[in-house]
Amino acid sequence: LHMGKTMKEDLTVVAKYINKLYPPEFNVFSIYAELYHNYFASQAKKNAESHLEDSDIYLLLSWVHNFYPKDMRKDHALAMELDKVKLGSLLPSSLSKELENKYLDSEEVTVKNSLSRCLDKEIQRWKEDKEPEKLNGHFQSELLGIFVIQSIYSSQKRAEDISKAVGEELSRRLLKELPAFLRSYRDAFEDFKEKSKKHTYYKPILIANINNCWNFR
């Protein structure tokens, strides 16, 4: 953040005031921009090659694909001058791709584990002597129906905020995880239907799960 702010503020000063003090052939703005970019890129590369937590990988990818090319380089005071310089990306494409794969692998596992824990909690609630919750007057499981959908949606949205390509790849992966989860859900529900017919709230639990299926569709 400090480097990005410094680069943006300093290059704005160069563009507005310093550039016009030199003959055009000196390419003063280009020299400043290249020096700042090269230093910024070297620091990004150094960070990318070190051990990063998942949140750090997400933040670094956000800088590479989003903050740096859009928020900084498309700033109204700099865009025209920077378009002439052709600075390139903060990271080499191979290193950026490596980070993207690490992020996607981690996010896929996180969502998968989250869905599994959610189903385990739901199965446990079926075993309790409690009536299911009602939403808008209908039996429904907020935990299962809403949590699962929100988990997948929020994960996709975060990925899309990095880049369209990363978002599309995560969506493709999660479209494999959702059917696997739904099969586990169906198997657990069939097991409950078969073995728990004497449950106090057997019928309301059946209705709640039928209503969940509509949400999943």
C-alpha positions as CSV (number, residue, x, y, z in Angstrom):
1,L,0.0,0.0,0.0
2,H,2.8,2.4,0.9
3,M,4.7,1.7,-2.4
4,G,1.5,2.0,-4.4
5,K,0.6,5.3,-2.8
6,T,4.1,6.7,-3.1
7,M,4.4,5.7,-6.8
8,K,1.0,7.2,-7.6
9,E,1.6,10.5,-5.8
10,D,5.2,10.9,-7.1
11,L,4.3,10.1,-10.7
12,T,1.4,12.6,-10.5
13,V,3.9,15.3,-9.5
14,V,6.2,14.3,-12.4
15,A,3.3,14.4,-14.9
16,K,2.0,17.7,-13.7
17,Y,5.1,19.7,-13.0
18,I,8.5,18.1,-13.7
19,N,7.8,16.7,-17.1
20,K,7.4,20.1,-18.7
21,L,10.7,21.3,-17.3
22,Y,12.6,19.0,-19.7
23,P,12.7,18.7,-23.5
24,P,10.4,16.0,-24.8
25,E,13.3,13.8,-26.0
26,F,14.4,13.4,-22.4
27,N,11.3,11.2,-21.8
28,V,11.4,12.2,-18.1
29,F,8.1,10.7,-17.2
30,S,9.0,7.4,-18.8
31,I,12.2,7.1,-16.9
32,Y,10.5,7.8,-13.6
33,A,7.7,5.4,-14.3
34,E,10.0,2.6,-15.4
35,L,12.2,3.0,-12.3
36,Y,9.2,3.0,-9.9
37,H,7.6,0.1,-11.8
38,N,10.8,-2.0,-11.8
39,Y,11.2,-1.5,-8.0
40,F,7.6,-2.3,-7.3
41,A,7.7,-5.4,-9.5
42,S,10.9,-6.6,-7.9
43,Q,9.3,-6.4,-4.4
44,A,6.1,-8.1,-5.7
45,K,8.3,-10.9,-7.2
46,K,10.2,-11.2,-3.9
47,N,7.0,-11.6,-2.0
48,A,5.5,-14.0,-4.5
49,E,8.5,-16.3,-4.2
50,S,8.4,-16.4,-0.3
51,H,6.0,-18.5,1.8
52,L,2.6,-16.8,1.7
53,E,-0.6,-17.4,3.7
54,D,-3.8,-17.8,1.6
55,S,-4.9,-14.2,2.5
56,D,-1.5,-12.9,1.3
57,I,-1.8,-14.7,-2.0
58,Y,-5.2,-13.2,-2.5
59,L,-4.0,-9.7,-1.7
60,L,-1.0,-10.0,-4.0
61,L,-3.1,-11.3,-6.9
62,S,-5.5,-8.4,-6.3
63,W,-2.6,-6.0,-6.7
64,V,-1.3,-7.8,-9.9
65,H,-4.7,-8.0,-11.6
66,N,-6.8,-5.2,-10.1
67,F,-5.3,-2.5,-7.9
68,Y,-2.2,-1.8,-9.9
69,P,-3.5,-1.9,-13.5
70,K,-6.9,-0.4,-12.7
71,D,-6.8,1.9,-9.6
72,M,-3.3,3.2,-10.2
73,R,-2.4,3.1,-13.8
74,K,-5.9,4.2,-15.0
75,D,-5.9,7.2,-12.6
76,H,-7.1,10.2,-14.6
77,A,-3.9,12.2,-13.9
78,L,-1.6,9.3,-15.1
79,A,-3.4,7.2,-17.6
80,M,-2.5,9.2,-20.7
81,E,1.2,9.3,-19.8
82,L,1.4,5.7,-18.6
83,D,-0.3,4.3,-21.7
84,K,2.8,5.6,-23.7
85,V,5.2,3.7,-21.4
86,K,3.9,0.1,-21.6
87,L,5.1,-1.1,-18.2
88,G,3.7,-4.6,-18.2
89,S,2.5,-6.6,-15.2
90,L,3.8,-6.6,-11.7
91,L,4.7,-10.3,-11.9
92,P,5.9,-12.6,-14.7
93,S,3.0,-14.5,-16.2
94,S,4.4,-17.9,-15.0
95,L,4.7,-16.7,-11.4
96,S,1.3,-15.1,-11.5
97,K,-0.2,-18.3,-12.8
98,E,1.5,-20.3,-10.1
99,L,-0.1,-18.0,-7.4
100,E,-3.5,-18.3,-9.1
101,N,-3.3,-22.1,-9.0
102,K,-2.3,-22.0,-5.3
103,Y,-5.2,-19.7,-4.6
104,L,-7.7,-21.8,-6.5
105,D,-6.6,-25.0,-4.9
106,S,-6.9,-23.5,-1.4
107,E,-10.3,-21.9,-2.1
108,E,-11.7,-25.1,-3.6
109,V,-10.6,-27.1,-0.5
110,T,-11.9,-24.4,1.8
111,V,-15.4,-24.4,0.2
112,K,-15.5,-28.2,0.1
113,N,-14.7,-28.5,3.8
114,S,-17.1,-25.7,4.7
115,L,-20.0,-27.6,2.9
116,S,-19.0,-30.8,4.6
117,R,-19.1,-29.2,8.0
118,C,-22.4,-27.6,7.2
119,L,-24.0,-30.9,6.3
120,D,-22.6,-32.5,9.4
121,K,-24.3,-29.8,11.5
122,E,-27.5,-30.3,9.7
123,I,-27.5,-34.0,10.2
124,Q,-26.9,-33.4,13.9
125,R,-29.9,-31.0,14.0
126,W,-32.1,-33.7,12.5
127,K,-31.3,-35.9,15.5
128,E,-32.3,-33.3,18.0
129,D,-35.8,-33.2,19.4
130,K,-36.5,-29.7,17.9
131,E,-38.8,-28.4,15.2
132,P,-37.1,-27.0,12.2
133,E,-36.9,-23.2,11.7
134,K,-39.5,-21.4,9.7
135,L,-38.7,-18.8,7.0
136,N,-41.6,-16.8,5.7
137,G,-44.0,-19.3,7.3
138,H,-42.4,-22.4,5.8
139,F,-40.2,-25.0,7.3
140,Q,-36.7,-24.6,6.0
141,S,-33.1,-25.0,7.1
142,E,-31.4,-21.6,7.0
143,L,-28.1,-23.3,7.8
144,L,-28.2,-25.7,4.9
145,G,-30.1,-24.0,2.1
146,I,-28.8,-20.4,2.6
147,F,-25.3,-21.1,4.0
148,V,-24.3,-23.4,1.3
149,I,-25.5,-21.1,-1.5
150,Q,-23.9,-18.1,0.1
151,S,-20.6,-19.9,0.6
152,I,-20.3,-20.8,-3.1
153,Y,-21.5,-17.4,-4.2
154,S,-19.2,-15.4,-2.0
155,S,-16.2,-17.6,-3.0
156,Q,-17.0,-17.0,-6.7
157,K,-17.4,-13.3,-6.1
158,R,-14.0,-13.0,-4.3
159,A,-12.4,-14.8,-7.2
160,E,-14.0,-12.6,-9.8
161,D,-12.7,-9.6,-7.9
162,I,-9.2,-10.8,-8.7
163,S,-9.9,-11.3,-12.4
164,K,-12.6,-12.6,-14.7
165,A,-10.4,-15.6,-15.7
166,V,-9.8,-16.6,-12.1
167,G,-13.5,-16.3,-11.3
168,E,-14.4,-18.5,-14.2
169,E,-11.9,-21.2,-13.3
170,L,-13.1,-21.3,-9.7
171,S,-16.7,-21.4,-10.9
172,R,-15.8,-24.4,-13.0
173,R,-14.2,-26.2,-10.1
174,L,-17.1,-25.4,-7.7
175,L,-19.6,-26.7,-10.2
176,K,-18.0,-30.1,-9.6
177,E,-18.1,-29.7,-5.8
178,L,-21.8,-28.8,-5.6
179,P,-23.1,-32.0,-7.2
180,A,-20.8,-34.1,-4.9
181,F,-22.2,-32.2,-1.9
182,L,-25.8,-32.7,-3.1
183,R,-25.2,-36.4,-3.4
184,S,-23.9,-36.6,0.1
185,Y,-26.9,-34.5,1.3
186,R,-29.4,-36.8,-0.6
187,D,-27.8,-40.0,0.9
188,A,-27.9,-38.5,4.4
189,F,-31.5,-37.5,4.0
190,E,-32.6,-40.9,2.6
191,D,-30.9,-42.5,5.6
192,F,-32.9,-40.2,7.9
193,K,-36.2,-40.9,6.2
194,E,-35.6,-44.6,6.5
195,K,-34.4,-44.8,10.1
196,S,-36.2,-41.9,11.9
197,K,-39.8,-42.4,11.2
198,K,-40.6,-42.2,14.9
199,H,-38.9,-38.8,15.3
200,T,-41.2,-36.3,17.0
201,Y,-40.7,-33.8,14.1
202,Y,-40.3,-36.3,11.3
203,K,-42.8,-34.7,8.9
204,P,-41.6,-31.0,9.5
205,I,-38.0,-32.1,8.8
206,L,-39.1,-33.8,5.6
207,I,-40.9,-30.6,4.5
208,A,-37.9,-28.4,5.4
209,N,-35.6,-30.5,3.3
210,I,-38.0,-30.5,0.3
211,N,-38.1,-26.7,0.6
212,N,-34.3,-26.7,0.6
213,C,-34.2,-28.6,-2.7
214,W,-36.1,-25.7,-4.3
215,N,-33.5,-23.3,-3.2
216,F,-30.7,-25.5,-4.5
217,R,-32.3,-25.7,-7.9
